């Protein structure tokens, strides 16, 4: 065998190995948050709940009834980000219970937090988890479906966006730091964190991802393909002006594709998923006000 051919084979094998490892990062977030935040830290009454997905995974969550009492029917499904868990989301959204008085359903997506599962796909399989959360309400608390909304952060925003068209029960949505295109967010994450170019490394990584998941459509789950079908339900999209993962231009592109009624708020100075940290009380007032008006 020619030494050049042998060298080429070694190089190709090395390239595939690196890309296989890269696909593993998508499937297994390297900085997975621990469960360190719980409702009792905010004086919130809650019930531990669990429900199965249609592919057989047990998801764990929290049901938080409104402090206003049983007459309050306005309810939100809360969707966390990649590598986070329901407690991480609770840190920045507990005001929706303590101050705004909504009923809240938090849950850990597959392979996150306390839920079962071996992989995450940043969208495709997570929409199955969202379906399971809606079904939990249908089966156990159907009275809360009449005034139901959804809040999503980062991956959770993408999942809520892509799930809503199949769930007319969802009457209004707030999406913070959503990605627009699957390939785009993988490309930016790879470059921002490892200076890896899209071609050929990220491109091969996405190809291997489809093989490892066993679903050729896994990379087709892009919110920009779904957001138009949310209309005529009200939509609030929030982005940060300093977000390098879901940049302002990308968020504006998603907003432009959405139908009416819609609102866009770019929080100046906010990095990825840090809009609440920067805007504080204004953030709470805007988000709670949006749901109060539309549920």
URRA-V763181 format. One record per residue. N is the residue number from 1. RES is the residue in one letter. PHI is phi in radians with two decimals (999 if undefined). OMEGA is omega as a letter, one per 20 degrees, with the letter a starting at -180 (* if undefined). BURIAL is 1 if it has 24 or more other ideal C-beta (glycine too) atoms within 12 Angstrom, else 0. Layout:
((N/RES/PHI/OMEGA/BURIAL) (N/RES/PHI/OMEGA/BURIAL))
This chain:
((1/X/999/r/0) (2/X/-1.03/r/0) (3/X/-1.06/r/0) (4/X/-1.21/r/0) (5/X/-1.14/r/0) (6/X/-1.10/r/0) (7/X/-1.09/r/0) (8/X/-1.12/r/0) (9/X/-1.14/r/0) (10/X/-1.10/r/0) (11/X/-1.13/r/0) (12/X/-1.12/r/0) (13/X/-1.11/r/0) (14/X/-1.12/r/0) (15/X/-1.08/r/0) (16/X/-1.10/r/0) (17/X/-1.10/r/0) (18/X/-1.09/a/0) (19/X/-1.21/r/1) (20/X/-1.10/r/0) (21/X/-1.10/r/1) (22/X/-1.10/r/1) (23/X/-1.09/r/1) (24/X/-1.13/r/0) (25/X/-1.11/r/1) (26/X/-1.11/a/1) (27/X/-1.31/a/1) (28/X/-2.33/a/1) (29/X/-0.89/a/1) (30/X/-1.24/a/0) (31/X/-2.02/a/0) (32/X/-1.31/a/1) (33/X/-1.21/r/1) (34/X/-1.52/r/0) (35/X/-1.34/a/1) (36/X/-2.20/a/0) (37/X/-2.13/a/1) (38/X/-2.38/a/1) (39/X/-1.01/a/1) (40/X/-1.11/r/0) (41/X/-1.16/r/0) (42/X/-1.96/a/1) (43/X/1.21/a/0) (44/X/-1.72/r/1) (45/X/-1.33/a/0) (46/X/-2.73/r/1) (47/X/-2.26/r/0) (48/X/-1.29/a/0) (49/X/-2.27/r/1) (50/X/-2.59/r/1) (51/X/-2.73/a/1) (52/X/-1.70/r/1) (53/X/-1.45/a/1) (54/X/-1.22/r/0) (55/X/-1.73/r/0) (56/X/1.60/r/0) (57/X/-1.60/r/1) (58/X/-1.63/r/0) (59/X/-1.80/a/1) (60/X/-1.93/a/1) (61/X/-2.68/r/1) (62/X/-2.24/r/1) (63/X/-1.82/a/1) (64/X/-2.05/r/1) (65/X/-1.20/a/1) (66/X/-1.07/r/1) (67/X/-1.18/r/1) (68/X/-1.38/r/0) (69/X/1.88/a/0) (70/X/-1.20/a/0) (71/X/-1.31/r/0) (72/X/-1.40/a/1) (73/X/-1.88/a/1) (74/X/-1.17/a/1) (75/X/-2.39/r/1) (76/X/-2.23/r/1) (77/X/-1.60/a/1) (78/X/-1.89/a/1) (79/X/-2.11/a/1) (80/X/-1.51/a/1) (81/X/-1.64/a/1) (82/X/-1.15/a/1) (83/X/1.44/r/1) (84/X/-1.72/r/1) (85/X/-2.60/a/1) (86/X/-1.06/r/1) (87/X/-1.18/r/1) (88/X/-1.06/r/1) (89/X/-1.22/r/1) (90/X/-1.05/a/1) (91/X/-0.93/a/1) (92/X/-1.79/a/1) (93/X/-2.18/a/1) (94/X/-1.06/r/1) (95/X/-1.06/r/1) (96/X/-1.19/r/1) (97/X/-1.69/a/1) (98/X/-1.16/a/1) (99/X/-1.77/a/1) (100/X/-1.57/r/1) (101/X/1.40/r/1) (102/X/-1.43/r/1) (103/X/-1.36/a/1) (104/X/-2.26/r/1) (105/X/-2.06/r/1) (106/X/-1.74/r/1) (107/X/-2.68/r/1) (108/X/-1.53/r/1) (109/X/-1.13/r/1) (110/X/-0.87/r/1) (111/X/1.15/r/1) (112/X/-2.00/r/1) (113/X/0.93/a/1) (114/X/-1.67/a/1) (115/X/-1.44/r/1) (116/X/-1.32/r/1) (117/X/2.20/a/1) (118/X/-1.85/a/0) (119/X/-2.39/r/1) (120/X/-2.15/a/1) (121/X/-2.08/a/1) (122/X/1.07/r/1) (123/X/2.75/a/1) (124/X/-1.02/a/1) (125/X/-1.36/a/1) (126/X/-1.22/r/1) (127/X/-1.17/r/1) (128/X/-1.15/r/1) (129/X/-1.14/r/1) (130/X/-1.08/r/1) (131/X/-0.98/a/1) (132/X/-1.16/r/1) (133/X/-1.15/r/1) (134/X/-1.11/r/1) (135/X/-1.12/r/1) (136/X/-1.01/r/1) (137/X/-1.16/r/1) (138/X/-1.02/a/0) (139/X/-1.43/a/0) (140/X/-2.03/a/0) (141/X/-2.48/a/1) (142/X/-1.08/a/0) (143/X/-1.16/a/0) (144/X/-1.66/a/1) (145/X/-1.47/a/1) (146/X/-1.21/a/0) (147/X/-2.27/a/1) (148/X/-1.85/r/1) (149/X/-2.24/r/1) (150/X/-2.46/r/1) (151/X/-2.14/r/1) (152/X/-2.35/r/1) (153/X/-2.12/r/1) (154/X/1.02/r/1) (155/X/-0.94/r/1) (156/X/-1.08/r/1) (157/X/-1.17/r/1) (158/X/-1.11/a/1) (159/X/-1.12/r/1) (160/X/-1.09/r/1) (161/X/-1.08/a/1) (162/X/-1.36/a/1) (163/X/-1.52/a/1) (164/X/-0.98/a/1) (165/X/-1.00/r/1) (166/X/-1.54/a/0) (167/X/-2.30/r/1) (168/X/-1.10/r/0) (169/X/-1.09/a/1) (170/X/-1.34/a/1) (171/X/-1.70/a/1) (172/X/-2.81/a/1) (173/X/-2.38/r/1) (174/X/-2.05/a/1) (175/X/-2.12/r/1) (176/X/-1.83/r/1) (177/X/0.93/r/1) (178/X/-1.35/r/1) (179/X/-1.47/a/1) (180/X/-1.70/a/1) (181/X/-2.31/a/1) (182/X/-1.03/a/1) (183/X/-1.10/a/1) (184/X/-1.12/a/1) (185/X/-1.25/r/1) (186/X/-1.14/r/1) (187/X/-1.06/a/1) (188/X/-1.20/a/1) (189/X/-1.09/a/1) (190/X/-1.11/a/1) (191/X/-1.30/a/0) (192/X/-1.10/a/0) (193/X/-1.74/a/0) (194/X/-2.37/a/0) (195/X/0.97/r/0) (196/X/-1.64/r/1) (197/X/-1.26/a/0) (198/X/-1.09/a/0) (199/X/-1.95/j/0) (200/X/-1.70/a/0) (201/X/-1.14/a/1) (202/X/-1.14/r/1) (203/X/-1.09/r/0) (204/X/-1.18/r/1) (205/X/-1.02/r/1) (206/X/-1.16/r/1) (207/X/-1.12/r/1) (208/X/-1.18/r/1) (209/X/-1.03/r/1) (210/X/-1.08/r/1) (211/X/-1.19/a/0) (212/X/-1.22/r/1) (213/X/-1.36/a/1) (214/X/1.41/a/0) (215/X/-2.41/a/0) (216/X/-1.17/a/0) (217/X/-1.70/a/0) (218/X/-1.04/a/1) (219/X/-1.48/r/1) (220/X/-1.54/a/0) (221/X/-1.45/a/1) (222/X/-2.07/a/1) (223/X/-0.95/a/1) (224/X/-1.11/r/1) (225/X/-1.45/a/0) (226/X/-2.01/a/1) (227/X/-1.10/a/1) (228/X/-1.05/a/0) (229/X/-1.42/r/1) (230/X/-1.30/r/1) (231/X/-0.99/j/0) (232/X/-1.64/r/0) (233/X/-1.37/a/1) (234/X/-1.12/a/1) (235/X/-2.41/r/1) (236/X/-2.07/r/1) (237/X/-1.91/a/1) (238/X/-2.07/r/1) (239/X/-2.41/r/1) (240/X/-1.91/a/1) (241/X/-1.19/a/1) (242/X/-1.91/a/0) (243/X/-1.37/a/1) (244/X/-1.57/a/0) (245/X/-1.58/r/1) (246/X/-2.05/a/1) (247/X/-1.13/a/1) (248/X/-0.96/a/1) (249/X/-1.04/a/0) (250/X/-1.21/r/1) (251/X/-1.10/r/1) (252/X/-1.14/r/1) (253/X/-1.15/r/1) (254/X/-1.14/r/1) (255/X/-1.08/a/1) (256/X/-1.09/a/0) (257/X/-1.34/a/1) (258/X/-1.24/r/1) (259/X/-1.55/r/0) (260/X/-1.36/i/0) (261/X/-1.40/a/0) (262/X/-2.61/r/1) (263/X/-2.38/r/1) (264/X/-2.22/r/1) (265/X/-2.33/r/1) (266/X/-1.76/a/1) (267/X/-1.51/a/1) (268/X/-1.17/r/0) (269/X/1.51/a/0) (270/X/-1.54/r/1) (271/X/-1.52/a/1) (272/X/-1.04/r/1) (273/X/1.04/a/1) (274/X/-2.07/a/1) (275/X/-1.13/r/1) (276/X/-1.14/r/1) (277/X/-1.04/a/0) (278/X/-1.47/a/1) (279/X/-1.56/r/1) (280/X/0.98/a/0) (281/X/-1.08/r/0) (282/X/-1.09/r/0) (283/X/-1.04/a/1) (284/X/-1.10/a/1) (285/X/-1.16/a/0) (286/X/-1.19/a/1) (287/X/-1.18/r/1) (288/X/-1.11/r/1) (289/X/-1.11/r/1) (290/X/-1.06/a/1) (291/X/-1.22/r/1) (292/X/-1.08/a/1) (293/X/-1.31/a/0) (294/X/-1.99/r/1) (295/X/-2.11/*/1))
